[in-house]
Amino acid sequence: MKSPMPFVEKAFDLNDWFVLGSIAVTYTIVAMMPKRFSKAQTALIFLFSPTVSAMLDNSIGGHIFDLYDIMDGPAYTVMDFVVYFLYALFGYFFLYFYERWQLHGLKTVGFIFSWSIVAIGFESLCWICGVFHYKHGYGIPYSFCVYLCSQTATVIFYHFIAARSGTSPSLH
């Protein structure tokens, strides 16, 4: 019986090392940072960010639209799954600074805009390292709108979980 998700790819190369190295470095940074969220909030943040990313990737990058591939091609492998750990970290850092700086109103809009630019920068680095392969005229600039939407959803989600734990910053 053929496995639904191949464990190995065609080759273990730069994109694989880049993803694993990025995860190792960023998880180390998270471990050294002062804690701002409860364990439950952290777990939810680490689940929400890759879930939103996976939904968007499977909508835009797969099936009907097929605008890009992750890692080594259209076949879903273990390393494609591992990439989502980067999304979890990005969401954590995003909310960490959002909460630390206690942003409200237009500052939140500016923060989301700024972090969307940061996301574009990191996606560019991922593209250079072969994590993303664009097709059918898709390019990095199109991702900016995706980041605006996903990060707005992340802020809304954070307020939702923070309100239920009694730590919500007020919405002004």
N, C-alpha and C positions, 0 to 999 in steps of 0.2 A: 504494500500500500504506500502510495506516495504521500509524503508529509505536506500538509496544507501550507506550511511556512518553512522554506528551506533554512537550515541553520547557517550554512555558509554561502558566501557570494562567489562571484567569479574570481575575485582576488581581494586580499586584505591589503588595502593600500592607503594613500594619503587621507581620503575622506574618513575611513574608519579610525585611523590614528587621531585625526583632528577631533572627531566626535568624542572618542574616549578621553583624550587629553583635556578637552574643554570641560567635560563632565567632572573629571578628577580635580581640576583646578577650581572650578566654581563650587563644587560641593565642599571642598576644603575651605574656601572663603566663607561659605554659609556657616560651616561648623565653627569658625572662629569669630563670627559676628555676634554681637549681643542679641539675645532673643527678644523679639518684639511681639511674637504671637504665641498663643497657647499651643500645646501639642496638637489638639484637635484642629485649630485654625490652620496650623502648618500643614497638617495632613490634607485638609480640604483644599488649600491653595495648591499643594503638590499634585492633587488629583484634578482640580478644575482646569489649570493651565494646559496640560497636555490633552485633556478631553476636548476642549475648545479647538485646540490646534489640530487634533486628529479629525474632528468633524470638518473643519475648514479644508485641511489637506485632502480628505477623501471627497469633498465636494468640488474643489477647484482643480486639484491635481489628479484626480482619478476619474474613471468611467466616462461620463458624458463629455466633460470639458477637457480632461487629460492635458492640462497646461504645463505640468512639470512632473518630473520623477524625483524621488528621494534616493540618495545613495547610488547604487549601481544599475538601476533600471526599473522597469515597471513591475517586476516581480517583488513581492513583499517578503523581506528576509528579517532575520533577527536584528540586524543592524538598523534597519528602518525603524523598528520598534524602539531601539536604544536611543535614537534621535529625540524621541519625545521626552526623555529625561532632561534634555536641554531646555525644552519648553517649560518644564516644571520649574527649573531654576530661574529662567527669565521672569516668569510670573512672580516667583518669590521675591527676587530683587526689586521688581517693579513695585510690588505692594509694600515691601520693606521701606523703601524711600518715600512712597506715598504716605504711609502711616507715620514715619519718622518726622516728616516735614509738616504733617497735619494740614494738608492742602484742602482748600474749599473753593467753590465757585470757579471763576475764570482761571485761577491758579491750577485747578485740576485739569482744565482744558489745555492749558499750556504744558502741563506735565505730560499728559497723554500725547500731545503733539511731539514734544521733545523725545519721549521714549519711543515713539514710532520712528523717529529719525535714528535713534540708537539701534532699534531693531533692524532697520534697513541696512545700517552699517554692518551689523553682525551677519545678516543674511548675505551681504556682499562677500564677506569673508568666507562664509559657508559655500557660496557659489564658486569662489576661487579655488577652494579646497575640494570641490567636487561633491559636496553634500546635496546640492540641488542642480538639476539639469532642466532648463526651461525649453518649452516647445511651443509651437504654433503662435509665435510672436509675443508670448508672455515674457515679462521682464521684471526686474526688481522694483521699478517705480510703481507697478501695479499693486505690489504688496503693501504699500503705504496705507491704502484704504482698508485693507484687511487688518492691519495692525491697529488702526484707529478704532475699528469696530471691536476687535477682540480685547483691547485694553480697556475700552469703555465698559464692556461686559465684565471684565475682571474687577474694575472698581465697584460696579454695582453688586457683584457677587461678594466682594469684601465687605461692603456695608451690610449686606444681608446676613453674613455669618457673624460679623462683629456685633450687630444688634442683638442677635440671639444669644451671644455670650456676655452681653452687658458691657462690651468695650468699644462700642461704635462711636467714632467721632461724629459729631453732628453734621448733618448736611445743611450747608448754608447756601 
